[in-house]
Amino acid sequence: MLNKSNWDYDDAKKMLRTLRTLNESKASQNVLKEEEEINPQAMQNQGTDFMVVNDVEVKMHSTDKADLQLSEDEKKSIAQLIDNFRQQVSDLADFEEGININMANNEFRMDGSISDKDISFVLIAGNQDTGVYVNAEMLKLDDDINLTLAKLIKFQHTFEDAGNQFINSRKYN
């Protein structure tokens, strides 16, 4: 029985860590604290730059200033990834948060929504919390929604491949 209670604690801790990383705002990160504290000096050392690729904002986060710039090849691969999403999942997708690339955490992330289905999604590739996350309030499940969710799950593999390739190419350059 002791192992079961420890397992529940670990599950809750992992869920809180996932929720913290899914929320972009700093205010919400302060609400969901558990044992670990954010190092303010590390946050000060991290720089952020953004650019627009294929009508989607791409934010680069890194402690290395040279890492904040994208090459033309990297911009083309991100544009291709966005085009693939629009072709394979939904051409009506809105990428309100855009793409966040955090080199310190080795995380490649795409936030958006499919407004006609009232589905918000987050696709994450990298070392931690990889997967597709969906948020929908009182969504009626029907064949059309099931098809959209299946497309998101199928695209997640393409997204992970592209995101991991991007992160790995950056590690060795």
N, C-alpha and C positions, 0 to 999 in steps of 0.2 A: 504494500500500500504506500510506503514512503516514496518509492520510485514514481508512482502515478502522480502524487502531488508535486514532485519536482518537475515532472514532465509538463504538467499543467502550467506551472510557473514559467518554464522555458517557452512554452507556446505563447503565453500572454506577453512575455518580454519580446519575442520575435514579432508578434503582431503590433506592438507599440512601436518598435523600430521601423517596421514597414510603414505604418501610418505617419511617422515622423518624416520619412523620406518621401512620401507621396505628397505631402503638403509643402508648397513652395514658400509660404509666408513665414517670416521669422516669428511672428506673434504666436502662431499655432504651434511652433516647435517648443516654445517656452511652456505651453500648457501641457504637453504630453511628455514631460520629463519622467524618467524612471530612475535609474541609478547613475547613468553616465552624464557628465556635464560637457557642454560644448566649450572647447578651448578658444577664448576670445582672441588670443594672439594668432592662432592658426587661421581664424576667420579674417583677421586683418591682413594677413600675408596672401590671402587668396584673391586673385584678380578676376574680373569678369569683363568680357567683351561680347558684343552681339553683332550680327549681320543678318540680312534677309536673303534667303535662298528659296527661290521658287514660291514667293509670297508667304513664306513661313519664317518666323524669327528663330535664328539659331544662336543660342547663348553658349559661350565657352567659359568654363570655370577652371582656373589652374593657379598654382602658386608660381609657375614659371611664365614670365611675360611672353617668351617666344612661343609658348604653347597656345596662346590666345588667338593666333592667326590661323586661318584655313587656307590651304593651297587651292589652286583652281581644280585639281583632280578631286580633292576632298569635297569641294563645293558641288562638283558634278555628281559625285557618288551620293551625296545627300539629296540633291535634286532628283536623281533617279529613284531613290528610296521613297521620296514623297510622291512622285508620279506613280510608282508601283502601288503605293497605298491607295491612291485615288482610283486606280484601275481595278485593283483586286478586292478592295473592301467597299469604299464609298467615295464617289466624286463630290458628295455634299459635305465631306468632313471639314470641320473648322478646327484649326490648330491654334487655339487661343493662347496656350502657354508655349507652344512651339516645341523646339528640340533643345534639350539641355545636355551638354556634354561636360562632365565633370572628370577631369583627368586625375585629380587627387584621389577620387573614389573609384576610378575606372568604371564610370557609369555613363551609359548612353541612353537617353530617355526621350520619348515623344508623348506629349500630352495633347489631348484634343477631345472633340465631341462630334457625334453624328446627330445633328439637331432634329432631323425629321424622325428619328427613332428615340429621341430623348436619352441617349446613352453618352456618358462621358467615359473616356478610356485613358489608360496610361500603359505604354509599352516600355519595358525596361530591359536593357541588355547590359552585361558587365559581370562583375564578380558577385554581387549580392542582389537578392530580391528580383532576379530575372523573371519575366513573365508578362502576362497581360492582365491588367486590373480594370474592372468595369464598375461604374457607379451609375445606377439608374433607380429613380424613386418610383415605386409602384408601377413597374413596367409590366404590361400585359404580355405574357409569353405566347407567341403565335409562330407560325411557320416562317414569316418574314423576319422576325426578331431572331429566331433560331438560326436562320441562314446568315444574318449579319454577324452574330456571335461566332458562328463556325468560321466565317471569313476572317474575323479578327484573330481567332486562335491559329488558323492556318498561316496568316500573315506574320504572326509572332515569330515563327521560325525564320522567315526571310529577314525580319527586323533584327533578330539576335545575330544572325550571320553577318549582316552588314555592320551592326554596332560593334560586335567583337572584332571584326576585321579592322574597323576604324581605330579602335582603342589599341589593338596590338600593333598596328602600323605606326601609331604615335609613340608607343613605348620605345621603339628601337630607332627612332629618328632623332 
